[in-house]
Amino acid sequence: MNRNKALRGAKTVIENWMCLKENDQLLIVTDSSHKDEAELLKQVAEECGSKADIMVAQTKGKLVGIYF
């Protein structure tokens, strides 16, 4: 992963698409193969003053799809 490009992409998602503001709350649901990208999204969200958490979901097994 090119970290600079990924960071720019994360900023686009958080600031332009989601329009997160200070004190907003964000839950990022991902799997273990995309944890690095989720960490970048969390970093950018927190830089905006938002509260962000990451939930790593299973990609296989009987619990997939029943989180929500």
Buried (B, 14 or more C-beta within 10 A) or exposed (E): EEEEEBBEBBBEBBBEEBEBEEEBEBEBEBBEEBEEBBBBBBBBBBBBEBBBEBEBEEEEEEEEEEEE
